[in-house]
Amino acid sequence: MVRSRQCPRQLAASRTVVSHGISTVVGPAGQRYVLNETALALWELCDGLTTSDEMVSAICVLFAAGQPDIAADVQRTLSEFETRHLLEWVDSDGDAAPATLTGSGQTFEERR
Amino acid sequence: MTALAPADSPAPQTTLLLAHEHALFREALRAGLERYSDLAIVEESPSGPMAKADAERVRPAIALIDSELPPDGGISVCAAIKNAGIPTKVLLMCSGDDHRLLVRALEAGAEGYVRHEGGLSEIVDGCHALGRDEAFIPPRLLAPLLRGLIVRRREGDAIAQRAANLSRREKEVFALLVAGQDQQGIAEALVISPATARTHLQNVLRKLDVHSRLEATALAIRHDLVPTQSAKGMI
């Protein structure tokens, strides 16, 4: 379960590469992922300071979908990031706060 | 299109109002959009007041409004259309990737945002998205926009917390200030001395962390802290 008072943060070893207009996230082990637009926006918000609740609230302003649906999508996407070892969870003061996330989906595709 | 429509019926058109100061821009955009049979420009407006009046009269599906539309800019026109209850969606046209402008546009009720730099294709994509009842934000602006919305929300929460720390008397004084009363008016309304009213006002400014009565009033309006009607009701 995503804990709302903790913030997802990109792992320091991960990075984003933009080439020919396509953004690719490169994980610590060199694995590459092409994110869809919304997933990329969420990825950029994984700064260790922004909670998942704040992400959900902001997306709800933009899109007509219901809050529960958007919350589920955000949770699934963040879960995918964590499952692929791209992010960690920290308290808002920056301290690491190990969390276990579960989820699945096809938010992004893996490139080899 | 309904299931009973003949197979060769033309696709339903999305009607557009085009609001831009310059005739050359409007004519060029009209020429470009005429290539799309599902889009139809039904009115053109060179100014904000005319755009609002035309939207009210014609009721197009979408108003394509330039952010620099004179005299007060496209966001003001957007807000006027929304406040009038006109069921027209607004697609704001802007130059550059100014996410702060985008946040303001969304807060004014705009459903979409396209950039001049995105060319005709981005405008067409935006019109099609709004025609499908979807919002339209250029992908590269999505993250800064979400961040801008989050920052605004945090600021709003912090200000609401500060306002909640006002005492009951200070809230009454604040409401009267927002309703347009000066120190003397506040004193008379609350049956207190002007000096006491002044002390309360100073406390309000300090607790809200603002430096003037005007700033306090602007803060209240921007963050909906004290409805004007409530303020009147306290008098």
Interface residues (C-beta under 8 A of the other chain):
Chain A: E37 T38 L40 A41 E44 L45 T50 E54 M55 S57 A58 I59 V61 L62 F63 A64
Chain B: L106 D133 E134 A135 I137 P139 L142 A143 L145 L146 R147 L149 I150 R153 R154
